[in-house]
Amino acid sequence: MDIQGFEIELGFKIQSSLKIEVQATLLNLELQEKNEVLRYRPEQQIRTSLIWSPNEQQQFLLHYALTGKRWDSSIPTGNRQLDTHHELALSWMAQWGDNFKTSLGIRNLLNLDHEILIGYEAPGTSVSASIAWVW
């Protein structure tokens, strides 16, 4: 197996309360056997986040992820290449004193269809909330 690739992580502070983070991985996968595939390894992955912190207690995050085509397999289907998919998420997190944290999030904001694994569709847009008290 011969794998060549490139990975980069960058962070830019636009102003004191606003920053952008970017992570990208690009791979060139060559297997010795032409009929073999490397499963669960996308050739491209890109993650980008826009993070706004209006104060020390709160943070808003807009997150975009691209996962390139990747191989998967199952007994009924054999090897199959899953399509590239995109996901957009939005979240808010807050720290209230030393012990109390809250968060809200919306995942797959655009409700784009894709298969996570063969036979497992993405759940659509989902909303999550958490409250944590640490003592």
N, C-alpha and C positions, 0 to 999 in steps of 0.2 A: 504494500500500500504506500502511495506517495501522496502526502498532503502538503500543499503550499498555501500560505494564506497571509492575511494582513488583518491586524486588529488595532483599533485606535479608540481612545477615550479622551474627550475634550470637555472642558468646563469653561464657560465664559461668564463673568460677572458684568452684566450690562449696567446696573446701578446697584446701590447698596442693598436694595430689597428684591432685585430681580436677576436671576441667572438662568443660563441654558446649559444643559448637559447633553452630550452626544456620545454614543458608543456604537461602533460598527465593526462587524466581523465579516470578512470575505474569504472564502475557502475555495481551493481548486483540489478536488478529490479525484485521485486516479488509483483504481484498484488493479491489482495484477491480473485478476480474472475479470474479463470484460462482462461476464454475466452476473457478477456479484455487485451488490449495492451496500453502501454504508447507511444503515437506517438511523432515523432521528437526527441527522446532521444536515441542517440547511446550509446551502452554499452562501447565503446572505442573511445577516441579521442586523437590523438597525434599530436603535432605541434613542429617542429624543425626549427630553423633559424640559418644560418651561416651569420654573419654580419662582413663585412670588411669596415673599414673607413680609407682610405689611407691618409686623412687629415681631418681637422675640417669641411670642406665645403661639402665633398662627402661621400656617403655611398652606398655600394653594398650589396644586400641581396639575399640569396638563401634560399627559404622557402619550407619545405615539410609538408604536412598535410595528416593525415589518419583519415577518419571518418568511424567508424564501422557500422555494420548493424543497421538499424533503421526502425521503423514501420511508415507507412503513410496510408492514406485511401482516397478514392474518391467514389462518388456515383456509377459509373459503376463497379469499381473493388472491393469495400469493403476494408477491411484491407489487406495490403500487405507489406512484409518486403523488403526494398530496400537493395541492396548489399553494401558491404564495398567499399569505393573508396579512391583513392590516388590522390594527386595533388602536382605538383612541380611548383614553380614560381620563377622568377628572376626579380629583380628590381634595379634601380639606382636612387638615389635622390641627389640633389645638392642645396646648399644654396649659392647664389651669393650676398654677402653683407647682409644688414638688411632686404631688401624688396623683393628680387627676388628669386624665387624657381623654379626648374624644376625637372621633374621625367619621367622615362620611365619604363615600366613594361611588362613582358610576363607572362601570367597566363595559367595554364594547359599546361605547356611546353612540356610534353610528349603526349599531345592530347589524353588522356585516356577518354573513354566513361563512363558515369555514369548518373543516374537520380538524379537530385536535389530534385525534388518532383515527384509524380506519373504523368507521361505524360510530364515532363519538363526535357529534356536532357541537359547535360552540353553543353555550346556553343562551345566546342573545344578550340583550342589555341587562345588566344586573346591578342592583343597588345594595350597598353594604353600609353598616353603621357599627361603631364600637364605642364603648365606654369602659375605661379602665381606671381602677382605683388601686394604687399600690401602697402598701403599708409595711 
